[in-house]
Amino acid sequence: MSKLPACPQCKSEFTYEDGGMFVCPECAHEWSAQQAPAAAEEVKVWRDAAGNVLQDGDTVTVIKDLKLKGGGGVVKMGTKVKNIRLVDGDHDIDCKIDGFGSMGLKTEFVKKV
């Protein structure tokens, strides 16, 4: 079964199709199927541990000692990471840390400066 669009006036989910029109039974609004609002695209928003919105190029600070897999070593709490790049995937941040090189971090372990 296909998902019908919600009513553009009252946002009711109980719309139905009648010929070439959509009808809302709650507010009696009618609109054409060609004018159906397009589904809004989900825009990914990355937030740090404190809930601040992150953007490409921001500077963040590591809030917890992070053990590195494979190579050993630890990224210490308070390490400043400049010019981050946000990506989709397992780790949300691609960055370079002095002394460690390129790596991925999760947004839950950083705080925006």
Secondary structure, 3 states (H helix, E strand, C coil): CCCCCCCCCCCCCCCEEECCEEECCCCCCEEEHHHCCCCCCCCCCCECCCCCECCCCCCEEECCCEECCCCCCEECCCCEECCCEECCCCCCEEEEECCCEEEEECHHHEEEC
